[in-house]
Amino acid sequence: MKKLLLTLLLAALPLTTLAQTFDHEHKAWAALLKKHVVLISGNKASQVRYAGLMQDRAALKSYLDTLARVSPADFKGWGKNQQLAFLINAYNANMAEKILLRYPNIKSVWDFGKLFGNPFKDDFIDLFGRKVTLDFIEHETIRAPGAYDDPRIHFAVNCASISCPMLREEPYVAEKIDAQLEEQTVRFLSDHSRNRVSADGKLEVSKIFDSSPWYGGDFRKGHKGYKTLEGFFAKYANLLSDNVELQKLVRDGKAEIRHLDYDWGLNDTASARGK
């Protein structure tokens, strides 16, 4: 009987050790991001050295394997900030791996297909003991009502596209995730190629803020005091224009909102050559 109990305890040890020793600093992902993410436009955007990342693909796969070994029970035992950081990093790292499946013969994430082969609906990710999709991570988990309820995640998950909010040059970690999400928000709204007030007072913003199937509704749920999209923009009016009068127009909620075209071109450093 004692031998049986000892055997059972030893068998459970690896799972217990994983739960206790999972690297919530995501150091392996940090090393890859530091090496292969290039900040541009005054740190308001970024590009990825996919050619270099391809050379480090074994390291990327090793990191993804550590994510895949986390059980649902492990995940549920973590604090919310640890969970959210894990999910955002898992999304971004798996998106990078998805691009590498076709690199360098890929110009857009939609090269995989929209009806067949849709990269966001393809269950290619090993997570929580089963195959899941990018949409599962973002829409069914991160955006699940009552789970995290933070619209700023839309400035953190990266769809490998030029118009997408930048892939951050470091992983998200629990201890500073609120500050990281806020910085991502500031960076994105400060990039006047994506969000701006025109000379005639029109608020020209990313499609991210459009209505369904985009995410404008997420910014109307009362996060940090604002309950309307206009209220969200009012909070950050000083980022959207250098003109004081135009800033006031946004703060007063009087700027007509227009949505800019979305560039789905790959956010690759190679794509910028010759420009």
C-alpha positions in Angstrom: 0.0 0.0 0.0 2.8 2.4 0.9 4.5 1.6 -2.4 1.3 2.4 -4.3 0.9 5.7 -2.5 4.6 6.6 -3.3 4.1 5.8 -6.9 1.0 7.9 -7.1 2.8 10.8 -5.5 5.7 10.6 -7.8 3.4 10.4 -10.8 1.7 13.6 -9.7 5.0 15.4 -9.0 5.6 16.8 -12.6 2.2 18.4 -12.7 2.6 19.9 -9.3 6.0 21.2 -10.3 4.7 22.7 -13.5 1.9 24.5 -11.6 4.4 26.0 -9.2 7.3 26.7 -11.6 5.6 28.1 -14.7 7.5 31.1 -15.8 5.1 34.0 -15.4 7.8 36.3 -16.6 7.6 34.5 -20.0 11.4 34.9 -20.4 11.6 32.6 -23.5 9.1 34.8 -25.3 10.8 37.9 -24.0 14.1 36.9 -25.6 12.4 36.3 -29.0 10.5 39.6 -28.9 13.6 41.6 -27.9 15.5 40.1 -30.8 12.9 40.2 -33.6 10.5 43.1 -32.9 11.6 46.4 -34.4 10.0 49.6 -33.1 9.1 52.2 -35.7 7.2 55.5 -36.0 8.5 56.8 -32.7 7.7 53.6 -30.9 4.1 53.8 -31.8 4.2 50.8 -34.1 6.4 47.8 -34.7 7.5 45.3 -37.4 8.6 41.7 -37.0 11.8 40.2 -38.4 10.0 37.0 -39.5 13.1 35.9 -41.4 15.1 36.0 -38.1 12.3 34.5 -36.1 12.3 31.6 -38.6 15.9 30.9 -37.6 14.8 30.8 -34.0 11.7 28.7 -34.7 12.8 25.9 -32.4 12.9 28.3 -29.5 9.5 29.6 -30.4 8.1 26.1 -30.5 9.7 25.3 -27.2 7.9 28.3 -25.6 4.6 27.2 -27.1 5.2 23.8 -25.6 5.4 25.3 -22.2 2.1 27.1 -22.7 0.5 23.9 -24.0 1.5 22.0 -20.8 -0.5 24.3 -18.6 -3.7 22.5 -17.5 -7.1 24.1 -17.0 -6.7 23.5 -13.3 -3.3 25.3 -13.3 -4.8 28.2 -15.2 -7.8 28.5 -12.9 -5.5 28.6 -9.9 -3.7 31.8 -11.1 -4.6 35.4 -10.4 -6.6 37.2 -13.1 -3.5 39.3 -14.2 -1.5 36.1 -14.6 -4.2 34.6 -16.7 -4.7 37.6 -18.9 -0.9 37.9 -19.5 -0.8 34.2 -20.4 -3.6 34.5 -22.9 -2.3 37.6 -24.7 1.2 36.1 -24.9 -0.3 32.8 -26.1 -2.3 34.5 -28.8 0.7 36.6 -30.1 3.2 33.7 -30.0 0.8 31.4 -31.8 0.0 34.0 -34.4 3.7 34.3 -35.1 4.0 30.6 -35.5 1.1 30.6 -37.9 2.8 33.2 -40.1 6.0 31.1 -40.1 4.1 28.1 -41.5 4.1 29.9 -44.9 6.9 32.4 -44.5 8.4 33.9 -46.7 5.6 33.1 -49.2 3.0 35.1 -47.4 1.9 38.8 -47.8 -1.1 38.8 -45.5 -2.6 36.7 -42.8 -5.6 36.2 -45.1 -3.4 34.3 -47.5 -4.4 31.3 -45.4 -8.0 31.9 -46.6 -11.2 33.5 -45.2 -13.7 30.6 -45.8 -11.4 27.6 -45.9 -8.2 27.8 -43.9 -9.2 30.9 -42.0 -6.2 31.5 -39.6 -8.4 32.8 -36.8 -10.8 29.8 -36.9 -8.2 27.1 -37.6 -7.7 24.8 -34.5 -4.0 24.6 -34.8 -3.1 25.7 -31.2 -2.4 23.2 -28.4 -3.8 24.7 -25.2 -5.6 23.4 -22.1 -5.3 19.8 -23.3 -7.0 20.3 -26.7 -6.8 22.0 -30.0 -8.1 25.6 -30.0 -8.3 28.6 -32.3 -7.0 32.1 -32.1 -10.7 33.2 -31.9 -11.1 30.9 -28.9 -8.3 32.6 -27.1 -9.5 36.1 -28.0 -13.3 36.0 -28.3 -14.3 33.0 -26.1 -11.8 33.5 -23.4 -10.3 37.0 -23.1 -13.5 38.7 -24.2 -15.8 36.4 -22.3 -18.3 38.5 -20.4 -17.2 38.9 -16.8 -13.8 37.4 -17.4 -11.5 40.4 -17.8 -13.7 43.1 -19.3 -10.8 45.3 -20.5 -11.2 46.7 -24.0 -7.5 47.7 -24.0 -6.7 44.1 -24.9 -7.5 45.1 -28.5 -4.2 47.1 -28.4 -2.3 44.0 -27.2 -3.4 41.0 -29.2 -1.6 41.2 -32.6 -3.0 40.0 -35.9 0.3 40.2 -37.8 -1.0 43.1 -39.9 0.1 46.6 -40.7 -3.0 48.3 -39.3 -3.2 46.1 -36.2 -1.9 47.7 -33.0 1.7 46.9 -32.6 3.2 43.7 -31.4 4.8 44.8 -28.1 8.5 44.4 -27.7 8.2 42.6 -24.4 5.8 40.0 -23.0 2.8 40.9 -20.9 3.4 40.0 -17.2 1.0 40.1 -14.3 2.9 42.7 -12.2 2.7 45.4 -14.8 0.0 44.4 -17.2 -2.2 47.4 -16.4 0.6 49.8 -17.2 1.5 47.8 -20.3 -2.1 47.9 -21.7 -2.3 51.6 -21.0 1.0 52.3 -22.8 -0.3 50.2 -25.8 -3.4 52.4 -25.8 -1.4 55.6 -25.8 0.9 54.3 -28.5 -1.9 53.3 -30.8 -4.0 56.5 -30.3 -0.9 58.6 -30.8 -0.2 57.1 -34.2 -1.9 59.5 -36.5 -1.6 57.1 -39.4 -4.2 55.0 -37.6 -6.1 57.5 -35.4 -6.4 61.2 -35.8 -8.6 64.3 -36.0 -8.8 65.7 -39.6 -8.4 69.4 -40.3 -12.2 69.6 -40.8 -12.9 68.1 -37.4 -13.7 64.5 -38.3 -12.4 61.8 -35.9 -10.8 59.3 -38.2 -10.0 56.2 -36.3 -9.2 52.5 -36.8 -11.8 49.9 -37.9 -11.1 48.4 -34.5 -13.6 51.0 -33.1 -16.3 50.1 -35.6 -19.4 48.2 -34.7 -19.8 44.4 -34.9 -18.0 42.4 -36.1 -15.4 44.8 -34.9 -15.0 45.9 -31.3 -16.5 49.3 -30.7 -19.1 47.7 -28.4 -16.3 46.7 -26.0 -15.5 50.3 -25.3 -19.1 51.0 -24.2 -19.1 48.7 -21.2 -18.1 51.2 -18.6 -14.3 50.5 -18.3 -12.6 53.1 -16.1 -15.5 55.5 -16.1 -16.4 55.9 -19.8 -19.5 54.2 -21.1 -19.5 55.5 -24.7 -17.0 55.3 -27.5 -17.1 59.1 -27.6 -16.2 59.1 -23.9 -13.2 56.9 -24.5 -11.9 59.2 -27.2 -12.5 62.2 -25.0 -10.2 60.7 -22.4 -7.4 60.5 -24.9 -8.2 63.6 -26.9 -4.8 65.2 -26.5 -3.3 62.2 -28.3 -5.5 62.4 -31.3 -4.5 65.9 -32.4 -1.9 68.6 -31.6 -4.6 71.2 -32.2 -6.2 72.5 -29.0 -9.5 73.4 -30.7 -9.7 69.9 -32.3 -9.0 68.3 -29.0 -11.8 70.2 -27.4 -14.1 69.0 -30.2 -13.3 65.4 -29.3 -13.7 66.1 -25.5 -17.1 67.6 -26.1 -18.1 64.5 -28.1 -18.9 66.6 -31.2 -16.4 65.1 -33.6 -18.0 62.9 -36.2 -16.4 59.4 -36.2 -15.2 57.9 -39.4 -13.3 54.6 -39.8 -10.1 54.3 -41.8 -9.4 51.4 -44.2 -7.6 48.5 -42.6 -4.3 47.4 -44.1 -4.0 43.6 -43.7 -0.5 43.5 -45.2 2.0 41.5 -43.2 3.8 43.5 -40.4 7.2 42.2 -41.7 10.4 44.2 -41.7 11.0 42.9 -45.2 7.7 44.5 -46.4 9.2 47.9 -45.7 12.3 47.6 -47.8 12.5 50.0 -50.6 9.8 52.3 -49.1 
